[in-house]
Amino acid sequence: MERPIDLRSDTVTKPTPAMRRAMAKAEVGDDWYNDDPTVNLLQDRCAEVMGKEAACYVATGTMANEIALHLYCRGGHLVACESRSHVSGVEVSSAAAMSGIAFRGTLAPHGQLTAEIVEGLLERDPYNVEVVDLLSIENTHQIGGGTIMPIDELRAIRKVAQEAETPVYLDGARIFNASVASGTPVNEFAAEVDTLMFCLSKGLGAPIGSVICGPAGVIEEARRLKILFGGAWRQAGIMAAAGLIALERGPKRLHKDHANARRLAEGIADATPEALEEPELFETNIVFAKAVEVGAKPFVLLECLRQAGVLANVVGGKIRFVTHLDVTTDQIDETIRRWPSVVRKARKREERG
Ligand SMILES: Cc1ncc(COP(=O)(O)O)c(C=O)c1O
């Protein structure tokens, strides 16, 4: 059977032949002792790229976020963020279970906080009962549609946070997508936050791994927490070798993913304007199409897509498509070609009940 077109996430990519070669010959040691030369090289390189003093390589974006939240936020205190952020959505129970942390969230258009919104979020409770220890930003914002927080907005937010004496953390799982699409170097985004994480395992194409970058003292404590949370992964240099290639080569090809995503958004908008009104909103590698508006329940539409050989996801009640390293423009055109009959089939299924 023909392989499906896999648009579920940018995490589904397979390591490239160059990554496989580098993994096979990676020099390794025990990362518990900070002894793995390839992990150490990757950490140094990540810190350099981000313009931060140090970096800590961990298994997942979730682990990176949870270490960072634990670093900055006391149990019983709050992290301020946009309500649909990964930290306060998918990870809300992790933060509660691992750190006793709750969130003060607010909905912002397309997931994008502004300095004005942040001012409200960080307003001090006169009774000092609700204490916000950290502001967390997500750039690009996944549920917002891979939207970018422009550097000027981040600078304005940073100023507001400084006035409130609140440190700023960046969940930059896809910060390289934001950088490539906006033309702002990643270190300029990084300069406006105290600490950040980014994922090697998403658009950059590595099989595994995320990296926390920040001040040396903070990263030293992050390494302790990594062990505490069960993340000391011994000869991780095998993975770090692929991470080094992802870091070097990944950003150079992200513009292709963005062009494919826009092409898909425009194709869906042409065929079914009720599913997708403004294709220009999708600036990076994530596209959302509405389901109910085309007359189908999201999971019915998802199943019809799967039967047509296209894999996607339901996120926030919409169909989410993500472009990546292993998706070609031909596959995007094929998805656009199949979309109208998928929608017709899903509608019919709904009518039959
Ligand atoms: C914005 C954002 N942050 C963090 C994560 C968590 O990354 P991981 O799946 O590696 O735990 C994701 C995963 O999709 C994400 O989209």
The ligand as an SDF file (V2000), in Angstrom:
LIG
                    3D

 16 16  0  0  0  0  0  0  0  0999 V2000
    5.0740   24.7160   21.6960 C   0  0  0  0  0  0  0  0  0  0  0  0
    5.4600   23.3780   22.2270 C   0  0  0  0  0  0  0  0  0  0  0  0
    6.1760   23.2920   23.3630 N   0  0  0  0  0  0  0  0  0  0  0  0
    6.5580   22.1230   23.8660 C   0  0  0  0  0  0  0  0  0  0  0  0
    6.2410   20.9380   23.2410 C   0  0  0  0  0  0  0  0  0  0  0  0
    6.6710   19.6270   23.8610 C   0  0  0  0  0  0  0  0  0  0  0  0
    7.6440   18.9770   23.1310 O   0  0  0  0  0  0  0  0  0  0  0  0
    7.8380   17.3650   23.2620 P   0  0  0  0  0  0  0  0  0  0  0  0
    6.7670   16.7460   22.4160 O   0  0  0  0  0  0  0  0  0  0  0  0
    9.2160   17.1400   22.7420 O   0  0  0  0  0  0  0  0  0  0  0  0
    7.6930   17.0120   24.6870 O   0  0  0  0  0  0  0  0  0  0  0  0
    5.4980   20.9640   22.0500 C   0  0  0  0  0  0  0  0  0  0  0  0
    5.1480   19.7010   21.3770 C   0  0  0  0  0  0  0  0  0  0  0  0
    4.4320   19.6510   20.4210 O   0  0  0  0  0  0  0  0  0  0  0  0
    5.0890   22.2200   21.5320 C   0  0  0  0  0  0  0  0  0  0  0  0
    4.3660   22.3070   20.4240 O   0  0  0  0  0  0  0  0  0  0  0  0
  1  2  1  0
  2  3  1  0
  2 15  2  0
  3  4  2  0
  4  5  1  0
  5  6  1  0
  5 12  2  0
  6  7  1  0
  7  8  1  0
  8  9  2  0
  8 10  1  0
  8 11  1  0
 12 13  1  0
 12 15  1  0
 13 14  2  0
 15 16  1  0
M  END
$$$$
